[in-house]
């Protein structure tokens, strides 16, 4: 190991996921220097499959940065979603009710676009990342991919390194208030080489459990089944997965059928809600999954992360332009207003759509809520407004 190399930047960004990379582009647009550090390799980051529903605000922001050319060419635009229960399908017309559409475009494709367009400092495969002096003159120490120790001095650190990253772990636990809920179910997700069986997403409530029919492209389908958090994936061969999906997506309309094909990948993901407050400690600002996790039912994770960094970029722009720290001081409270709105919506969708056992009272409540949402324009509008996303601050 050679001598330690010392460098300086205005903003050190930990994590090259959507939050970190969007922040980097926003800062560059405003003439603010930054360095992005990522512990994984570029190939790993670009292949990491995550959510694929983009709110209109996220698409608009990427478009304004000149980063959405491929997105606009390849995305699948949806103007509604379907709620399926009691073997009957009910469409929620998102654009008609809320004035905006959603876009289906894989998170890993967003990341590829962001990386391809970035020509600033971006270091993959770093290790031994440590943060210090967070209350005055932040320092990031790390070992680069060549094994050379590095020290990066910053004005500000943006912790965009996810739930298990070093950023939140660098804050004294006594400073943070933690809110969390673990749900009694998980999602078994598959990616299949099969054309979508519907033009829009299907959220299905069934006595057998929840199912979601989504898509990634005209030839690749993404689908989920509600399972136990400790589900053994080996007990789910292809035949059982397709059989269960057909049972849960069954409907009275005889013309509908589920297309199947080779399963390219499968995994079980636990569902949780998690929030820390405040999202700032000294000159360290948390964004995205480093500060909050939402259950995937509301399709909000990536979009919430982008909203965070938009607030942070605006605050940093004001700070560097005028010395005014009001935006930075308000960062946590501003972001948390949206975070809790999204948490409530994601919890509500999860609670409405996932049967939790044999309790007939709970089942009756879920069906009553589903009937209300699909028969009341006011209730459907509330769902639509939350689903397509509110304007960024």
N, C-alpha and C positions, 0 to 999 in steps of 0.2 A: 504494500500500500504506500502510495507516494505522499508528498506533502499536501496539506489541505489547501484547496483552491477557494478563494473568497470572492464573491460577486455581490452586486447590489441591484435591486429593482424597486419599483414603487409598490407593486402588489404581487405577493407570492400566492399562487393558486395551487392548492393541494387537491389533486384528483382531475383526471381527464375524461370524466363522464360528461353527459350533457350540461350539467350545471357549470362545471369548471370551464368547458370549452366555449359555451355561450358567453360566459362572463369575460373570457379572454378576448373574444371578438368585440364585445360591447366596449371594453376598455380601449382596445386598439382604435376603434372608431372615434373615441374621445381623446386620443393622443396620450393615453396613460400606459406606461410601461408595465409589463407583467411577465412572469415566468411560470410555466405550468409543470408540475411534477406528478408523475403517475407510477405507482409501484408495479403495475402489470405491464406486459409487453403490448406493443401496438396491435399485433395480430389478435391478442386476447381481447383487448378493449373493443376492437371493431367487430368481433364475432359474438360478443356478449348479447344474447337475445333477451330483450325486455319488452315493455309495453309498446303498443303501436298506435294508440289513439292520440292525436294531436288536437288540442283546442284551436279555435280560430286565432286567438291571441298569440299562441306560440308560432303558428304559421305566419302570421303578420309580422312578428318580430324577426323571424329568420329571413323573411322576404325583404324587410327593410335593411338587413345587414348584407344583402346580396348573396345569401347562402341557401336559397330555396329553389334554384333552377331545376335540379333533378327531382326534388320533392314535388314541384308542380307538374312535372312530366309523368311521374310514376305513382303518385299517391292515388288512393281510392277515396273519393269524396262521398260522404254519407249525409243525407238530409234527415235521417230518422233512425230510430232503433225499434226493435220489436220486443215486447214483453209477452212471454208465452206462459200461460198457466191454465189449469183445468182443460188442457188439450185445445186451448183456443188462443189464437194469435191476436195481439193488439199493437198497432203501430203508434209510436209517439213521434209526431212530425217535428223534429227539432228546429229546422230552419223556419218553418211556418210559425211556430210558437215563440221562438227565441231570437229569430233573425240571423242566425249563424249556423254554419255546417260544422262537421268535424272531418278530419282527414285521417285515413289509415296509412301509416308509413312507419316502418319499424324503427325503434329507437337506435338500433345498431346502424341503420342507414343514415340517420341523423348524425350520429357520431362520425361515420365515414366522411360525410360531407364537411363537417366542421374541421376534422383533421386535415383533409385534402386542401382546404382553403386557408389553413393557418401556416404562416411563414415565420412566426416568432419562436422564441425559446420554448420547447416542449420536450421534456426528458422522460422517456419511458424506462421501465425496469429499474427504478431507483429502489434503494433499500435503506434500512436503519434511519428512517425519517423521524426527527424529533423537533419539537417547537419549544422555544424559550423566549424570555423577556417579552411576554405578550402584553404587558401593561405599559410598555414604553417604546422600545425599539425592537420589534420582533425579529427573531432569527430562526431560520430553518436549516438544520444540519441534516445531511443525507450522504449516502454513498451512491455515486452514479453507476451506470451500467458497465463501465470499465473498471470499477472497483476503486475509483478515486474519491476520497472524502471531499465534501463540498460544504461551504457555509454560504447561505443566501440571506443577506440582510434586506429587510423590507420596511416600508412604512406601515403596511397592512397585510394580514394574511387572510385569505378566503378559504375556509375549510369546506371543500366540496368533495370529500373523499368517502362519503357513504356512511352507513350505519356502523360498520366495523372499522372505520378509519381512525387515524391518529389524532385528528383535530379535536373532536369532542372529548376524547380521552385525555387531552392535554389541559382541560379545564378542571379545576378543583371540584370534586363532586358536591361539596357543600354549597357551591355557587348556583348549581342548577336545580330547578324543580322539574321532576320527571313525571309525565303523564303516560300511562300505557294500558293497553288492553290486549290480551291474547284471546283469539276467537277459538271456539271449540271445533273448528273445521279448517281444512286446508284445500288447496286446489291441485288436482292432478292435471298438468298441462301437457298437451301434445302439439307438435308441429308436424303436419302431414302433407305429403305430396298429393294434394287433391284439390280440385276446383271448389270454391265456396259454394255452398248449397243455398245461400241467400245473398241478396244484394246488400243487406244491412246486418248489423250485429243482432243476435238473438240472445236475450236473457231469459232463461227458462227456469221456472219454479215447478218442481215436481215432488210428489210424495217420496220419490226415490232419492231426492237431493237436487241441488242446483246444477245447471249446466250452462255454458256460454259457448256460442258459436261465433267465432271471429275469423279474421282472415289477415294475410300478410301481402298477398298478391293475387292475381287472377288464377294462379296455379298452386298456391300454397295456403293451407287453412290452419288456423290456430284455434284450438278448442280446449275447454276446461271442464272438469268434473269435481263436484264437492266430495271430499273424502275426509277421513280422520287425520289429525295432525301427525300421528305416528304411522300412517299408512305404509305398508310394505310394497314398494313399487314392483317387486318381483311377482306379486300376486296379480298383476295387471298385464297379461299378454295382450297382443293386438286385438284378438277376437273379443275379449271381455270389454276392452275399451270401446270398441265400435258398437257392441251390443248395448252397453250402458248408455252411450250417447244417443243411440236410436230410441231407447226407451224413454229417456228424459226429454228428448226433443220431439217426441211423438205428438201428433196433432190430429184433429178431426178432418182437416183438409186432406183428401186422398191424393191430391196432385203433388204434394211435397215429399221429397225423399232426401236422405242424407248421403252425399257422395263420400266415398272413402278412398283410401290409397295407402301407400307405404308410410309408416310413421318414422319421421326423420329424427325426432328426439322426444323424450318424455322426462318429466320431473315432477316432484311434489314440493309445493311451496306453502309454508305456514302463513297464516294471515294475522296481522297485528296492527294496532294503532299505537303510535308512539310520538310524543312531542316533548322537546325540552324547552325550557324558558329560563332565562333569556337566550336568544340566539347569538348573543355577543358576549365576549369576555375580553376586556381591554381592547386590543387592536386585532383580535381574532373574531371573524364573522363566520358563523356556520350557515350553510345553504344546502338545500336539497335533503337527501336521506341522512346526512350528518345531523340534521336537526329534527326531522320528522319522517315518519313512515305512515302511509295510509293503506288500508286494504285495497286490493286492485279492482274491486267491484265498480268503483266510480271512475276508473281510468284516469287518475289524477297525478300519479307520482312524478312523471317527467314534467308535466305542465306546471306543477307547483314549484319544482326546482327552478324552472325558467323564470317564473314570476319572482322568486327570491332574488336571483342574480340581476334581474332588471332593476329591482329596488336598490340593490347594492351598487350597481354601476351608476345609477342616477345620483346616489348619495356621494359616491367617490368623485364623480365629475364635478359636482358642486363644491366639494371640499378642495379639490386641486385648483379649480378655477377661481374661487373667491376666499378660501380658507374657512368657509362656513361649515361647521360640523353638525348642524341641526339634522340633516338627513341621516348621517351616520348614527347620531344619538337616538333617532327614532326608528332605526332599521328593524330592531327586534319587534317592537310593538306594531309597526306597519305590516311586517310579514305575518305575524301571528294572527292578525285579524283574518287574513285569507286562509291561513293554515287551519284555523278552527272551523271556518265555514266549510272547507273541503273535508275536514275530518267528520263533521256532522253528516254531510251528504254521503260520504263513503260508508259510514256506519249505518245510515238509514237504508241505503241500497242493499248493503250486506244483510241487515236484519230482516228486510222485507223479502229477500229472495232465497235465503238459506234455511230450510227446515232444520231444527236443532234436536229433534227427537220425536217421541210418540205423543207428546202433550197435545191433545186436540184443541186446547185453548190457544196455544201459540200458533198453531196452524190456521185456526179460524181468524186470528188477528192478521196474519200475513195475507190471507186471501181477501179479507175485507179491505186492506190497504191497497192491494193490487187492483181490486175492482174500482176503488175510488179514483186511483191515479189514472186508470184507463177510461173512466166515464166522466170525469170532471175536467173541463178545459183549464180551470185555474190550477188544479193539482198537476196536470200534465205540463202546464207552462212552468211551474216551479221546478219540476224535474228537468225539463229541457234547458232552462236558464242555467241551472247548476251543471248540467252535463256538458254543454258547449263551452262553459267557462265565462266568468265575469271579466270585464276589461282589466288589464294590468294597471296597478297603481301608477 
